[in-house]
Every structure is written in C-alpha cells, then in structure tokens.
Amino acid sequence: MSPKAAGVKQIAQNRKAYHDYFIEEKYEAGIELFGTEVKSIRMGNVNLRDSFCVVKDGQIAVHGMHVSPYEKGNIFNRDPDRSRRLLMHKKEIRRLAARVMQDGMTIVPLSVYLKDSLVKVERGVAKGKKLYDKRDAAAKRDAEREIERRMKDR
C-alpha cells in the first residue's frame, strides 16, 4: 500500500534514494519506537538522508535515521541516531536477506508515514546506480519537461 492512500499522512521522504538507486520492490513495515520519538516524528522531525537497513540475526534494523529529540521530552529522549528495529514477519525478513546476499542489492528506507495513528516505514529493495545511469535519468527528465512545456504552449 502506498503512502498516498486514505488515512495516511506522509511525514518524511528519502528523495536521494530515488536518485542513487533503482528501486526494485517496496515493502511496508512497522518500526519500534519510544514515546518521545513518536511525538517527534508526528511533528515531522525525522530525516532519512543517508539511512539504510541491515539484516542481522533474523532481525532487520534501520541505521542512520535521525529522529530529533522531542522538545518537552527531557530525560526520556533517546539518542537521535540510534538504530531502530523494523517489525516484519520472519519469512519476509529471510526472503529479503537472501535477495540482498545473492543479487548485490541493498534495503533503503524510502518514506516514513502515519497510517491510522501507527508509524510505518516504506523501504525498497534497491540496486545502486552508476554515474552514467544518473546522467541518463537527468537527460530523460529534462526531455520530458521540454515536451510538456511545448505541449502547454500550443
């Protein structure tokens, strides 16, 4: 289910992931958070830039996701850059781990959103782009913009 569905509020998006990777598949997962982290995320104080997911010991965790400390959280605030466990079925985690090991793929968080008052993370199985792939994508995007501009002028 995409974050654009009803009852879903987009909090943060990792646009850099779409620039640096080819996204093959997308998955939704819950995330293990503490109370002040949830409050901070609801306020939009989360950054997904340079974050990634790691499968270790049958569990999947997101590293590099920065959740700013909650202003009124005082002693209950946690480390903003700590790794956070993602909540998925073991069968799905095993399948992802096998895919990452075999195909040279990586798991990248794409967005954080609220779905019926629960914090969810959309992450994708991605393959890295080379520099020439990025240039091709930019050229294609520019060409599409030019076509749209020409069609508008008519």
BELQUIBEL-V60292 format. One line per field, one symbol per residue. phi: phi as a letter, one per 20 degrees, with the letter a starting at -180 (. if undefined). psi: psi as a letter, one per 30 degrees, with the letter a starting at -180 (. if undefined). burial: b if it has 24 or more other C-alpha atoms within 12 Angstrom, else e. A space follows every 10 residues. Layout:
phi->???
psi->???
burial->???
This chain:
phi->.efeffmcdf dbcdfffffe ceeecccdbe cecdgfffff fgeneccdfm ebdcdblmcd cddneedfff gdekfefdff dffcfedbfg ffffffffff ffemecdcfd bcbeclmdec ceccecdfee ffffffffff ffffffffff ffff
psi->klfflkgkjk elkifeefef ljjelklkll kjllefeeee eefgikkfkg llkkkkhglk kkkgjjjkkk egfcffklkf glkkkkjlke eeeeeeeeee eefhllkkke lklkjhgkkl kklkklkkkl efeeeeeeee eeeeeeeeee eef.
burial->ebbeeeeebb bbbbebbbbb bbbeeebbbb bebeebbbbb bbebbbbbbe bbbbbeeebb bbbebbbbbb eeeeeeebeb eebbbbbbee eebeebbeeb eeeebbbbbb bbbbbeebbb bbbbbbbbee eeeeeeeeee eeeeeeeeee eeee
